[in-house]
Amino acid sequence: KVSKLASLLEMKEEELKVLLMSLKNKMRQLTTTNGLKTSQSVWSSNVTDLDFFIDGDEVHITDLKITKTYGDFFVRHIQKLEEVFHTEEERQKKRLAQEKAQAEKAKQKEEAAAGAQ
């Protein structure tokens, strides 16, 4: 509430409202599309990550910064982890197949050597 904020700052409500409106005005920035200040320039109020407005005796503050959602973060990392597990499983399957093939070759060599004697 404006009254509580004014009492915290030890000033009158009307003085605080004037200061808040002055701050809001100073947070605006003149932006252009072609880089030159012309009559086509537009005042933009998104200079900071915060915006506010006064509704009666209430001061409403809005965070304009878009935050990353934790859900998306965890889903992406779970997918990466699944890819790692899948890749590791494929490596293990290949390694086991190679070891099995080598063992069979060694067994065939032993049988051929035993049969030749």
C-alpha positions in Angstrom: 0.0 0.0 0.0 1.1 3.5 -0.7 0.3 4.6 2.8 2.6 1.9 4.4 5.4 2.7 1.9 5.1 6.4 2.6 5.2 5.9 6.4 8.2 3.6 6.0 10.0 6.3 4.0 8.7 9.0 6.4 7.0 11.1 3.8 3.5 12.1 2.7 1.5 9.8 0.4 1.2 12.5 -2.2 4.9 13.2 -2.2 5.6 9.5 -2.6 3.1 9.2 -5.5 4.9 12.1 -7.3 8.3 10.4 -6.7 7.0 7.1 -8.0 5.5 8.7 -11.2 8.8 10.6 -11.7 10.7 7.3 -11.4 8.3 5.7 -13.9 8.9 8.5 -16.3 12.7 8.3 -15.9 12.5 4.5 -16.6 11.2 5.2 -20.1 13.5 5.2 -23.1 13.1 6.7 -26.5 13.6 3.9 -29.1 13.8 4.1 -32.9 13.7 1.6 -35.7 16.4 3.0 -37.8 18.8 4.3 -35.2 18.0 8.0 -35.6 15.7 10.0 -33.4 12.8 11.0 -35.6 9.1 11.6 -35.4 8.7 7.8 -35.7 10.5 7.2 -32.4 8.5 5.4 -29.7 8.8 5.7 -25.9 9.4 2.3 -24.4 9.0 1.5 -20.7 11.0 -1.7 -20.6 14.3 -0.2 -19.7 14.5 -2.2 -16.4 13.4 -5.6 -15.3 10.7 -4.2 -13.1 7.6 -2.2 -13.8 5.0 -0.9 -11.4 1.6 0.8 -11.4 -0.5 2.4 -8.7 -4.1 1.3 -8.4 -5.8 3.4 -5.7 -3.8 2.8 -2.6 -2.1 -0.3 -3.9 1.3 -0.4 -5.6 1.6 -3.3 -8.0 5.1 -4.4 -9.0 5.7 -6.6 -12.1 8.8 -8.6 -12.9 9.4 -8.2 -16.6 12.3 -10.6 -16.8 11.4 -13.9 -18.3 12.7 -16.6 -16.1 13.5 -20.1 -17.2 11.2 -22.7 -15.9 12.7 -25.4 -13.8 10.6 -28.0 -15.5 12.0 -27.4 -18.9 15.5 -27.4 -17.5 15.0 -30.8 -15.8 13.3 -32.3 -18.9 16.2 -31.3 -21.1 18.7 -32.8 -18.7 16.8 -36.0 -18.3 16.7 -36.4 -22.1 20.5 -35.8 -22.2 21.0 -38.4 -19.4 18.8 -40.9 -21.3 21.0 -40.3 -24.4 24.1 -41.0 -22.4 22.6 -44.2 -21.0 21.5 -45.4 -24.4 25.0 -44.6 -25.9 26.7 -46.5 -23.0 24.3 -49.5 -23.5 25.2 -49.6 -27.2 29.0 -49.5 -26.3 28.6 -52.3 -23.8 26.7 -54.4 -26.4 29.4 -53.9 -29.0 32.1 -54.7 -26.5 30.4 -57.9 -25.4 29.8 -58.9 -29.0 33.5 -58.3 -29.7 34.6 -60.3 -26.7 32.3 -63.1 -27.6 33.7 -63.2 -31.2 37.3 -63.2 -29.9 36.4 -66.0 -27.5 34.9 -68.0 -30.3 38.0 -67.4 -32.5 40.2 -68.5 -29.7 38.1 -71.6 -29.1 38.2 -72.5 -32.8 42.0 -72.0 -32.9 42.3 -74.3 -29.8 40.1 -77.0 -31.5 42.0 -76.7 -34.7 45.4 -77.0 -32.9 44.0 -80.0 -30.9 42.7 -81.7 -34.1 46.0 -81.2 -35.9 47.9 -83.1 -33.2 
